[in-house]
Amino acid sequence: MNKAERIKRTRVPAVDPSLAGRLPSGQVLTERFPILHEGEVPKYDMETWNLRVFGEVDKEVTLTYEDILNMPQTTIKTDIHCVTRWSRFDNVFTGVSFNDFLKEIGVELNSTFIMLHADHDYTANVALDDLTRDDVLLAHSFDGEPLSDKHGWPLRLIIPHLYFWKSVKWLRGIEFIKENKPGFWEQNGFHINGNPFKEERFSGEELPIPEDEWEKKDYD
């Protein structure tokens, strides 16, 4: 049974009426920061680490970690929502806003769809419109400290208005693609878009049930 099927088979939590409008339907509020990912946590030599921007652009760009740190820095406080049914309020992330990132790298875009690439061979699709909101970050820090390895150090995306699987950990590539196509989880039963307030958890099916598996995971 894959992850999407497991989520569908568990009970749906009721949302506290006092949190209506902030906590999406079917979510449970937690102060934990659960750690969920596929594969092993990568180890990096920061002398060789890089981030590539490629695909449907006028030029390919490869950036070092220092390049990222030398860009304008932004701090946001935001809520996050995981498809496995947990939500966490008022998270503070620091990094480079995606809009500032595009200005700094100075590429001409020839597509409005993006495939995000991360170690180990993880992918997630997003639309450009989902990345050009003011609260979308290429984040390197959480609560004023560098991200932990398990939460995506040295660089992860934060896309607060989508389920958190779209906020890719261990980001290594931003590929502009001609047409929207599914990434890793989207090929394994998850929704192509992933809006938590529309309950876009799975592909083309009713979403009556959540998963409490996150409660059994490691967390900070």
C-alpha positions in Angstrom: 0.0 0.0 0.0 1.5 3.3 -1.0 1.5 6.5 1.1 -1.5 8.0 -0.6 -3.5 4.9 0.1 -2.5 4.8 3.7 -3.6 8.4 4.2 -7.0 7.7 2.7 -7.6 4.8 5.1 -7.3 6.6 8.4 -9.8 8.8 10.3 -10.5 12.4 9.5 -9.8 14.8 12.4 -12.3 17.5 13.2 -11.1 21.1 12.9 -11.5 23.3 15.9 -14.1 25.9 14.9 -12.0 28.7 16.6 -9.3 27.9 13.9 -11.6 28.0 10.9 -10.0 30.0 8.1 -6.5 29.3 9.3 -6.4 25.5 9.8 -7.4 23.7 6.6 -10.1 21.0 6.8 -8.7 17.6 7.9 -5.6 19.0 9.6 -4.4 18.6 13.2 -2.5 21.5 14.8 0.8 20.5 16.4 3.8 22.3 18.1 6.0 19.5 16.8 8.0 19.8 13.6 7.7 16.3 12.2 10.5 14.9 10.0 9.3 13.1 7.0 11.2 12.4 3.8 12.2 9.7 1.3 15.6 8.1 1.5 18.7 9.0 3.6 19.6 12.5 4.8 22.3 13.8 2.3 25.7 14.8 3.4 27.4 17.7 1.6 30.8 19.1 0.9 29.9 22.8 0.7 33.0 23.4 -1.4 31.3 21.5 -4.3 27.5 22.1 -3.5 25.6 24.0 -6.1 22.2 25.0 -7.3 21.3 24.9 -11.0 18.7 26.9 -12.9 18.2 25.3 -16.3 15.7 24.2 -18.9 13.5 26.7 -20.7 15.6 29.8 -19.9 17.9 31.9 -22.0 21.0 30.8 -20.1 21.8 28.1 -17.5 23.0 29.4 -14.1 24.9 27.5 -11.5 25.2 29.1 -8.0 27.3 28.4 -4.9 26.0 28.5 -1.4 27.8 31.8 -0.9 26.0 33.2 -4.0 22.7 32.5 -2.2 23.9 34.0 1.1 25.0 37.2 -0.7 21.5 37.8 -2.2 19.0 40.0 -0.3 17.7 38.1 2.7 14.1 37.9 3.9 12.5 36.5 7.0 8.9 35.3 7.1 6.6 34.0 9.8 4.1 31.5 8.3 1.9 28.5 8.8 2.7 25.2 7.2 0.5 22.2 6.3 1.6 18.7 5.5 -0.5 16.2 3.4 -0.1 13.7 6.3 -2.6 15.9 8.3 -0.4 18.0 10.6 -0.2 21.8 10.5 2.2 24.0 12.5 1.6 27.8 13.0 4.0 30.7 13.1 7.1 29.2 11.7 10.0 31.6 11.1 12.2 31.0 8.1 15.0 33.1 6.6 16.4 33.0 3.1 16.0 34.5 -0.3 12.5 35.3 -1.6 12.0 33.6 -5.0 11.2 37.0 -6.6 14.5 38.4 -5.4 16.2 35.2 -6.6 14.9 35.7 -10.1 16.0 39.3 -10.1 19.5 38.4 -8.9 20.1 35.6 -11.5 18.8 37.7 -14.3 17.5 34.9 -16.6 14.8 35.2 -19.2 12.1 32.7 -18.6 10.5 30.8 -21.5 8.0 28.7 -19.4 5.5 29.1 -16.6 6.0 25.5 -15.2 8.9 24.3 -13.1 10.3 21.0 -11.9 12.1 21.2 -8.7 15.0 18.8 -8.2 16.5 17.6 -4.9 18.7 14.9 -3.6 18.1 11.9 -3.8 16.5 12.2 -7.3 13.4 13.7 -5.7 11.2 16.0 -7.9 8.1 18.1 -7.4 6.3 20.2 -9.9 5.0 23.7 -9.4 3.6 26.6 -11.5 5.6 29.8 -11.7 2.6 31.6 -10.2 3.0 29.5 -7.0 6.6 30.6 -6.6 6.2 34.4 -7.3 4.2 35.1 -4.1 5.8 37.3 -1.5 6.1 34.6 1.1 7.9 32.0 -1.0 11.6 31.5 0.1 14.7 29.6 -0.8 15.3 29.0 3.0 18.5 28.2 4.8 17.5 29.0 8.4 14.7 28.2 10.8 14.0 30.2 14.0 17.3 32.1 13.5 19.5 29.0 13.2 20.6 27.1 10.1 18.2 24.4 9.1 19.0 21.0 10.5 20.1 18.3 8.1 16.8 16.5 8.5 14.8 19.7 7.7 16.6 20.3 4.5 20.0 22.1 5.1 21.6 23.7 3.3 18.6 24.9 1.2 15.0 24.1 0.9 12.0 25.8 -0.6 9.2 27.1 1.5 5.9 27.4 -0.3 3.4 28.1 2.5 0.2 28.0 0.6 0.8 24.5 -0.8 1.1 21.2 1.1 4.5 20.8 2.5 5.7 18.1 0.1 6.0 20.9 -2.4 8.5 22.7 -0.1 11.3 20.6 -1.4 14.2 19.8 1.0 17.8 19.6 -0.2 17.1 21.7 -3.3 19.6 21.3 -6.1 17.9 22.3 -9.3 15.2 24.5 -10.6 14.2 23.4 -14.1 11.8 25.4 -16.3 9.7 23.0 -18.3 7.4 23.4 -21.3 4.4 21.7 -19.8 3.3 20.8 -16.3 4.1 17.2 -15.5 4.1 15.3 -12.2 7.0 15.0 -9.8 7.8 12.1 -7.5 4.8 12.2 -5.1 2.5 13.4 -7.9 3.3 10.2 -9.8 2.5 8.2 -6.6 -1.1 9.3 -6.1 -0.7 12.9 -4.8 -2.5 15.9 -6.4 -0.7 17.8 -9.2 -1.3 21.1 -7.4 -1.5 20.5 -3.6 -3.6 23.4 -2.2 -4.4 22.5 1.4 -7.5 24.8 1.6 -9.0 23.0 -1.3 -7.9 19.6 0.1 -5.9 18.8 -3.0 -4.3 15.8 -1.4 -4.7 13.1 -4.0 -5.2 12.8 -7.8 -8.8 13.1 -8.8 -10.5 11.4 -5.8 -12.6 12.3 -2.8 -10.4 12.8 0.3 -12.4 11.6 3.2 -9.6 10.3 5.4 -6.3 11.5 6.9 -3.2 9.8 8.2 -1.8 9.9 11.8 1.5 8.3 10.8 3.3 11.6 11.3 2.7 11.2 15.1 5.0 8.1 15.0 7.8 10.0 13.2 10.9 11.8 14.6 10.3 15.4 15.2 12.0 18.6 16.5 
